[in-house]
């Protein structure tokens, strides 16, 4: 089943777009009749297309966030240079840069950060078939139509299919245990096991800390948040205080979660991202 084609035909055909919920419902009934698809299977496939587009936006936000932290750290360390000083001292320029970066980093959204907002570059995501930059509001419109169409197929007591990756809003209630950081506590163990499987590993088989780079824990938490496994909290003390509940002989300063961990990013991000994605995929398949 070509779910990308179904979603594109729905949105980029004027008549289909006007009645998008009905279009997705019709496409499901066709798949049900011709290929014996069940509703959860069909609509989950459509949602995975949207999930990919949302991930595309998240990646752009993450790259911009990384750039801002890199410049911010250089300005704080006094290593940032400028082509033009505009009549200011180097110290004044550093302070100006610090204020700008800190202000930008205060506003992180699913589709942007600070003064920048991003769009879904469909030309690259559809191998050149669709030359269009889709706004996040359009992505949400398609997603909502899919969910409404799915709901029409279900009794009132049936849950919706697994949701696409969207950065959750900050949780209000402060967690008391490490497990409470997770939306699904069944994922706690496999996510901790990631730290054992890294090369070199961060913890041993008894969950004792044996690593030398604590910044990896920041990358680990961040990746789990980005993939919708761990909740978002603005208070960095929460992570610093709860991780030692699971990891023995370990402590970490809360300030580390507010800094870009360049060495840990370069050495571990790709591996952690792959392993978390596998856990996420396994969760969605159940």
C-alpha positions as CSV (number, residue, x, y, z in Angstrom):
1,X,0.0,0.0,0.0
2,X,1.5,3.3,-1.1
3,X,0.4,5.5,1.8
4,X,2.5,8.5,0.6
5,X,0.5,8.4,-2.7
6,X,-2.8,8.3,-0.8
7,X,-1.9,11.3,1.3
8,X,-0.6,13.3,-1.6
9,X,-3.6,12.5,-3.8
10,X,-5.9,13.6,-0.9
11,X,-4.3,17.0,-0.3
12,X,-3.1,18.0,-3.8
13,X,-6.4,17.2,-5.6
14,X,-8.6,20.2,-5.1
15,X,-11.8,18.2,-4.8
16,X,-10.3,15.7,-2.4
17,X,-8.8,18.5,-0.2
18,X,-12.2,20.2,0.2
19,X,-13.6,16.9,1.6
20,X,-10.4,15.4,3.0
21,X,-12.0,13.4,5.8
22,X,-14.4,11.8,3.4
23,X,-11.6,11.1,1.0
24,X,-9.6,9.1,3.6
25,X,-12.7,7.2,4.6
26,X,-13.4,6.2,1.0
27,X,-9.8,5.2,0.4
28,X,-10.0,2.9,3.5
29,X,-13.2,1.3,2.3
30,X,-11.6,0.6,-1.0
31,X,-8.5,-0.9,0.7
32,X,-10.8,-2.9,3.0
33,X,-12.8,-4.3,0.1
34,X,-10.0,-5.0,-2.3
35,X,-7.1,-5.9,0.0
36,X,-8.9,-6.8,3.3
37,X,-7.2,-4.0,5.2
38,X,-8.3,-3.3,8.8
39,X,-8.9,0.2,9.9
40,X,-6.1,0.5,12.3
41,X,-3.6,-0.9,9.8
42,X,-4.7,1.5,7.0
43,X,-4.9,4.7,9.0
44,X,-1.7,3.9,10.9
45,X,0.0,3.8,7.6
46,X,-1.4,7.2,6.6
47,X,-0.3,8.6,9.9
48,X,3.2,7.4,9.5
49,X,3.5,9.6,6.4
50,X,2.6,12.6,8.6
51,X,5.0,11.3,11.2
52,X,7.8,11.5,8.7
53,X,6.9,15.1,7.8
54,X,6.7,16.1,11.4
55,X,10.1,14.4,12.0
56,X,11.5,16.5,9.0
57,X,10.4,19.6,10.9
58,X,11.9,18.4,14.2
59,X,15.2,17.7,12.5
60,X,15.3,21.3,11.2
61,X,14.5,22.7,14.6
62,X,17.2,20.5,16.2
63,X,19.8,21.7,13.7
64,X,19.0,25.3,14.4
65,X,19.0,24.6,18.1
66,X,22.5,23.0,17.8
67,X,23.7,26.1,15.8
68,X,22.4,28.5,18.4
69,X,24.1,26.5,21.3
70,X,27.4,26.4,19.4
71,X,27.4,30.1,18.8
72,X,26.2,30.8,22.4
73,X,29.0,28.6,23.9
74,X,31.6,30.3,21.7
75,X,30.4,33.7,22.8
76,X,30.4,32.7,26.5
77,X,33.9,31.2,26.1
78,X,35.2,34.3,24.4
79,X,36.3,32.4,21.2
80,X,33.7,33.8,18.8
81,X,35.1,36.2,16.2
82,X,33.3,38.8,14.1
83,X,33.9,40.3,10.6
84,X,32.4,43.6,11.6
85,X,32.3,45.2,15.1
86,X,29.9,48.0,14.2
87,X,31.6,50.4,16.6
88,X,31.3,48.0,19.5
89,X,34.0,46.3,21.6
90,X,34.5,42.5,21.3
91,X,33.0,42.1,24.8
92,X,29.9,44.1,23.8
93,X,29.5,41.9,20.6
94,X,29.8,38.7,22.7
95,X,27.1,40.0,25.1
96,X,24.9,40.9,22.2
97,X,25.3,37.4,20.8
98,X,24.6,35.8,24.1
99,X,21.4,37.7,24.6
100,X,20.2,37.0,21.1
101,X,20.9,33.2,21.3
102,X,19.3,32.9,24.8
103,X,16.2,34.8,23.5
104,X,15.9,32.5,20.4
105,X,16.2,29.3,22.5
106,X,13.4,30.3,24.8
107,X,10.8,29.7,22.0
108,X,11.1,26.1,20.7
109,X,8.0,25.0,18.6
110,X,7.2,21.9,16.6
111,X,7.9,23.8,13.4
112,X,10.4,26.4,14.5
113,X,12.6,28.1,17.1
114,X,12.9,31.8,18.0
115,X,12.3,34.0,14.9
116,X,12.5,31.1,12.5
117,X,9.7,28.8,11.3
118,X,10.2,25.9,9.0
119,X,8.2,24.1,6.3
120,X,8.1,20.6,5.1
121,X,10.2,20.4,1.9
122,X,8.2,18.0,-0.1
123,X,10.4,18.1,-3.1
124,X,13.1,16.2,-1.2
125,X,10.7,14.0,0.6
126,X,8.8,12.9,-2.5
127,X,11.9,12.4,-4.7
128,X,11.1,15.5,-6.7
129,X,7.5,14.6,-7.5
130,X,5.9,17.4,-5.5
131,X,7.6,20.9,-5.5
132,X,5.9,22.4,-2.5
133,X,6.8,23.8,0.9
134,X,4.1,22.7,3.3
135,X,3.3,24.8,6.4
136,X,2.9,23.0,9.8
137,X,-0.7,24.1,9.9
138,X,-1.4,22.1,6.6
139,X,0.3,19.1,8.1
140,X,-2.0,19.3,11.1
141,X,-5.0,19.7,8.9
142,X,-4.2,16.4,7.1
143,X,-3.4,14.6,10.3
144,X,-6.8,15.7,11.9
145,X,-8.7,14.6,8.8
146,X,-7.0,11.1,9.0
147,X,-7.9,10.8,12.7
148,X,-11.5,11.9,12.1
149,X,-11.9,9.5,9.2
150,X,-10.5,6.7,11.4
151,X,-12.9,7.5,14.2
152,X,-15.9,7.0,11.9
153,X,-14.8,3.4,11.5
154,X,-14.7,2.6,15.2
155,X,-17.2,2.0,18.0
156,X,-17.1,4.8,20.6
157,X,-14.9,2.7,23.0
158,X,-12.1,2.0,20.5
159,X,-8.9,4.0,20.9
160,X,-7.3,6.0,18.1
161,X,-4.3,4.4,16.4
162,X,-0.8,5.4,17.7
163,X,-0.1,9.0,17.3
164,X,2.6,10.5,15.1
165,X,5.7,12.0,16.8
166,X,4.9,15.4,18.0
167,X,6.8,17.2,20.7
168,X,4.5,17.0,23.7
169,X,3.6,20.1,25.8
170,X,5.4,20.4,29.1
171,X,3.9,18.3,31.8
172,X,2.6,20.1,34.9
173,X,2.9,17.4,37.5
174,X,6.4,16.8,38.8
175,X,7.4,13.1,38.5
176,X,8.7,11.4,41.6
177,X,10.3,8.4,39.9
178,X,12.3,7.8,36.8
179,X,9.6,5.6,35.3
180,X,7.1,8.5,35.5
181,X,9.3,10.3,32.9
182,X,7.9,7.9,30.3
183,X,4.6,7.9,28.5
184,X,4.8,4.1,28.4
185,X,6.6,2.5,31.3
186,X,7.1,-0.7,29.3
187,X,9.8,1.2,27.4
188,X,11.9,2.0,30.5
189,X,14.0,-1.1,30.4
190,X,14.7,-1.2,26.7
191,X,15.6,2.5,26.7
192,X,18.0,1.9,29.6
193,X,19.5,-1.1,27.8
194,X,20.5,1.3,25.0
195,X,23.2,2.6,27.4
196,X,24.6,-0.9,27.8
197,X,24.7,-1.4,24.0
198,X,26.5,1.7,23.0
199,X,30.2,1.5,22.0
200,X,31.7,2.1,24.4
201,X,28.9,1.4,26.8
202,X,27.8,3.9,29.5
203,X,26.7,1.3,32.0
204,X,27.4,-2.3,32.8
205,X,24.9,-5.2,33.1
206,X,24.1,-4.1,36.7
207,X,23.4,-0.5,35.6
208,X,26.6,0.8,37.2
209,X,28.0,3.9,35.4
210,X,31.2,3.0,33.7
211,X,31.4,5.7,31.1
212,X,33.6,8.8,30.9
213,X,31.2,11.2,29.0
214,X,28.2,12.3,31.0
215,X,26.9,14.5,28.2
216,X,25.7,11.3,26.5
217,X,22.8,11.2,29.0
218,X,21.7,14.6,27.8
219,X,21.7,13.3,24.2
220,X,19.9,10.1,25.3
221,X,17.1,12.0,27.1
222,X,16.8,14.5,24.2
223,X,16.4,11.8,21.6
224,X,13.7,10.0,23.6
225,X,11.9,13.3,24.0
226,X,12.1,14.0,20.3
227,X,10.6,10.6,19.5
228,X,7.8,10.9,21.9
229,X,8.9,8.4,24.5
230,X,9.9,10.7,27.4
231,X,7.9,13.7,28.6
232,X,9.2,17.3,28.4
233,X,10.0,19.2,31.5
234,X,11.5,22.7,31.6
235,X,13.0,22.1,35.1
236,X,16.3,20.4,34.4
237,X,16.6,19.3,38.0
238,X,14.0,16.6,37.3
239,X,16.3,14.6,35.0
240,X,19.4,15.2,37.1
241,X,17.7,13.9,40.2
242,X,15.8,10.9,38.7
243,X,18.4,9.3,36.4
244,X,20.5,8.2,39.4
245,X,17.5,6.2,40.6
246,X,18.2,3.8,37.7
247,X,21.9,4.4,37.1
248,X,24.2,3.4,40.1
249,X,27.3,5.3,41.0
250,X,26.2,8.2,38.9
251,X,25.4,11.9,39.3
252,X,25.0,14.7,36.8
253,X,24.7,18.5,37.1
254,X,21.4,19.9,36.0
255,X,23.1,22.6,34.0
256,X,24.4,20.0,31.5
257,X,20.9,19.5,30.1
258,X,20.8,23.2,29.0
259,X,24.1,23.0,27.0
260,X,24.9,21.5,23.6
261,X,27.1,18.5,24.3
262,X,29.2,18.5,21.1
263,X,31.4,15.6,21.8
264,X,28.5,13.3,22.9
265,X,26.5,14.5,19.9
266,X,29.3,13.6,17.5
267,X,30.1,10.2,19.0
268,X,26.7,8.9,20.1
269,X,23.7,10.8,18.5
270,X,23.4,8.6,15.4
271,X,23.6,5.3,17.3
272,X,21.2,6.5,20.0
273,X,18.8,7.8,17.4
274,X,18.8,4.4,15.6
275,X,18.3,2.4,18.8
276,X,15.4,4.6,20.1
277,X,13.8,4.5,16.6
278,X,13.7,0.7,16.8
279,X,12.1,0.8,20.2
280,X,9.5,3.3,19.0
281,X,8.8,1.1,15.9
282,X,8.4,-1.9,18.1
283,X,5.9,0.0,20.3
284,X,3.8,1.1,17.3
285,X,3.7,-2.4,15.9
286,X,1.9,-3.8,19.0
